[in-house]
Amino acid sequence: MVQHVDVWKPYISEVLESKVSELELLGYNGVNKYEVWECLKKKVWKKERELPLFQVVQDILHLNGSVYMSYLTVESQQASDLMAQIEALNKADK
């Protein structure tokens, strides 16, 4: 059965926890299930989000640290850019 990946999320909590533990063992600090899930949605499933359960589980288990770090780097840069834009707007209002 093929469904949107968000439908499968409640059924795969233990798989996500396993991936979080694995990434922590590899030295990635502060890893959590939310970030791993968002990374998968934005990096792995960006084009195809309708998948069978086995594919979702396989993608989680095969997520490597470099993809996760790439995701975190992009997210951090986007947050910094947003903060810079907000700061510029605040200065323009004064």
Secondary structure as a PSIPRED ss2 file (coil, helix, strand):
# PSIPRED VFORMAT (PSIPRED V4.0)

   1 M C   1.000  0.000  0.000
   2 V E   0.000  0.000  1.000
   3 Q E   0.000  0.000  1.000
   4 H E   0.000  0.000  1.000
   5 V H   0.000  1.000  0.000
   6 D H   0.000  1.000  0.000
   7 V H   0.000  1.000  0.000
   8 W H   0.000  1.000  0.000
   9 K H   0.000  1.000  0.000
  10 P H   0.000  1.000  0.000
  11 Y H   0.000  1.000  0.000
  12 I C   1.000  0.000  0.000
  13 S H   0.000  1.000  0.000
  14 E H   0.000  1.000  0.000
  15 V H   0.000  1.000  0.000
  16 L H   0.000  1.000  0.000
  17 E H   0.000  1.000  0.000
  18 S H   0.000  1.000  0.000
  19 K H   0.000  1.000  0.000
  20 V H   0.000  1.000  0.000
  21 S H   0.000  1.000  0.000
  22 E H   0.000  1.000  0.000
  23 L H   0.000  1.000  0.000
  24 E H   0.000  1.000  0.000
  25 L H   0.000  1.000  0.000
  26 L C   1.000  0.000  0.000
  27 G C   1.000  0.000  0.000
  28 Y C   1.000  0.000  0.000
  29 N C   1.000  0.000  0.000
  30 G C   1.000  0.000  0.000
  31 V C   1.000  0.000  0.000
  32 N C   1.000  0.000  0.000
  33 K H   0.000  1.000  0.000
  34 Y H   0.000  1.000  0.000
  35 E H   0.000  1.000  0.000
  36 V H   0.000  1.000  0.000
  37 W H   0.000  1.000  0.000
  38 E H   0.000  1.000  0.000
  39 C H   0.000  1.000  0.000
  40 L H   0.000  1.000  0.000
  41 K H   0.000  1.000  0.000
  42 K H   0.000  1.000  0.000
  43 K H   0.000  1.000  0.000
  44 V H   0.000  1.000  0.000
  45 W C   1.000  0.000  0.000
  46 K C   1.000  0.000  0.000
  47 K C   1.000  0.000  0.000
  48 E C   1.000  0.000  0.000
  49 R C   1.000  0.000  0.000
  50 E E   0.000  0.000  1.000
  51 L E   0.000  0.000  1.000
  52 P E   0.000  0.000  1.000
  53 L H   0.000  1.000  0.000
  54 F H   0.000  1.000  0.000
  55 Q H   0.000  1.000  0.000
  56 V H   0.000  1.000  0.000
  57 V H   0.000  1.000  0.000
  58 Q H   0.000  1.000  0.000
  59 D H   0.000  1.000  0.000
  60 I H   0.000  1.000  0.000
  61 L H   0.000  1.000  0.000
  62 H H   0.000  1.000  0.000
  63 L C   1.000  0.000  0.000
  64 N C   1.000  0.000  0.000
  65 G H   0.000  1.000  0.000
  66 S H   0.000  1.000  0.000
  67 V H   0.000  1.000  0.000
  68 Y H   0.000  1.000  0.000
  69 M H   0.000  1.000  0.000
  70 S H   0.000  1.000  0.000
  71 Y H   0.000  1.000  0.000
  72 L H   0.000  1.000  0.000
  73 T H   0.000  1.000  0.000
  74 V H   0.000  1.000  0.000
  75 E H   0.000  1.000  0.000
  76 S H   0.000  1.000  0.000
  77 Q H   0.000  1.000  0.000
  78 Q H   0.000  1.000  0.000
  79 A H   0.000  1.000  0.000
  80 S H   0.000  1.000  0.000
  81 D H   0.000  1.000  0.000
  82 L H   0.000  1.000  0.000
  83 M H   0.000  1.000  0.000
  84 A H   0.000  1.000  0.000
  85 Q H   0.000  1.000  0.000
  86 I H   0.000  1.000  0.000
  87 E H   0.000  1.000  0.000
  88 A H   0.000  1.000  0.000
  89 L H   0.000  1.000  0.000
  90 N H   0.000  1.000  0.000
  91 K H   0.000  1.000  0.000
  92 A H   0.000  1.000  0.000
  93 D H   0.000  1.000  0.000
  94 K C   1.000  0.000  0.000
